[in-house]
Amino acid sequence: MKITPTVTVARIAFRLHTNSEGCRATVRYSHTSLDPAGDAFLEKFTETYFQKFMQTMEARLNHYLTTGECLRG
């Protein structure tokens, strides 16, 4: 659960699956708006935005798993 006070509440579910390449992650987000700022956030949370967001998260997670270091920024 991720709460952005007075904006949104997000339920985030991760599942890891083994496969021939090692591991595959499935991530599900469910956002609930808490006010007009949350409405604005959800309006920009399009499929295109989500795909780009997940590509960035995948790169960051793979970097951490490879190096043990978090990317900043």
C-alpha positions as CSV (number, residue, x, y, z in Angstrom):
1,M,0.0,0.0,0.0
2,K,1.3,3.4,-0.9
3,I,-0.4,6.5,0.4
4,T,0.2,10.0,-0.9
5,P,-1.7,12.0,1.8
6,T,-4.8,13.9,0.4
7,V,-4.0,12.7,-3.2
8,T,-4.1,8.9,-3.7
9,V,-4.0,5.5,-2.2
10,A,-2.4,2.8,-4.2
11,R,-2.5,-0.9,-3.7
12,I,0.5,-2.6,-5.2
13,A,0.7,-6.3,-5.7
14,F,3.9,-8.1,-6.8
15,R,4.2,-11.7,-7.9
16,L,7.4,-13.5,-8.9
17,H,7.3,-16.4,-11.3
18,T,10.2,-18.7,-12.2
19,N,10.8,-19.3,-15.9
20,S,13.5,-20.5,-18.2
21,E,15.3,-17.1,-18.0
22,G,15.2,-17.0,-14.2
23,C,12.3,-14.9,-12.9
24,R,9.4,-12.8,-14.2
25,A,7.6,-10.2,-12.1
26,T,4.0,-9.3,-12.4
27,V,3.0,-6.0,-10.8
28,R,-0.5,-4.8,-10.4
29,Y,-1.4,-1.2,-9.3
30,S,-4.8,-0.1,-8.1
31,H,-5.1,3.6,-7.5
32,T,-7.9,5.5,-5.6
33,S,-8.2,9.2,-5.8
34,L,-8.7,11.1,-2.6
35,D,-9.3,14.7,-4.0
36,P,-8.9,16.8,-7.1
37,A,-5.1,16.4,-7.1
38,G,-5.7,12.6,-7.1
39,D,-8.1,13.0,-10.0
40,A,-5.4,14.9,-12.0
41,F,-2.9,12.2,-11.2
42,L,-5.2,9.4,-12.4
43,E,-6.0,11.3,-15.6
44,K,-2.4,11.3,-16.6
45,F,-2.0,7.6,-15.6
46,T,-2.6,6.3,-19.1
47,E,-1.5,3.0,-20.6
48,T,1.4,4.8,-22.3
49,Y,2.4,6.5,-19.0
50,F,2.2,3.2,-17.2
51,Q,4.3,1.3,-19.8
52,K,7.0,3.9,-19.6
53,F,6.8,3.9,-15.8
54,M,7.2,0.1,-15.7
55,Q,10.1,0.1,-18.1
56,T,11.9,2.6,-15.8
57,M,11.1,0.4,-12.8
58,E,12.3,-2.7,-14.5
59,A,15.6,-1.0,-15.4
60,R,16.0,0.2,-11.8
61,L,15.2,-3.2,-10.3
62,N,17.6,-5.0,-12.8
63,H,20.3,-2.5,-11.9
64,Y,19.8,-3.2,-8.2
65,L,19.8,-7.0,-8.7
66,T,23.0,-6.8,-10.8
67,T,24.9,-4.3,-8.7
68,G,23.3,-4.2,-5.2
69,E,23.1,-0.5,-5.6
70,C,20.0,1.7,-5.8
71,L,19.8,4.3,-8.6
72,R,19.1,7.7,-7.3
73,G,16.8,10.3,-8.9
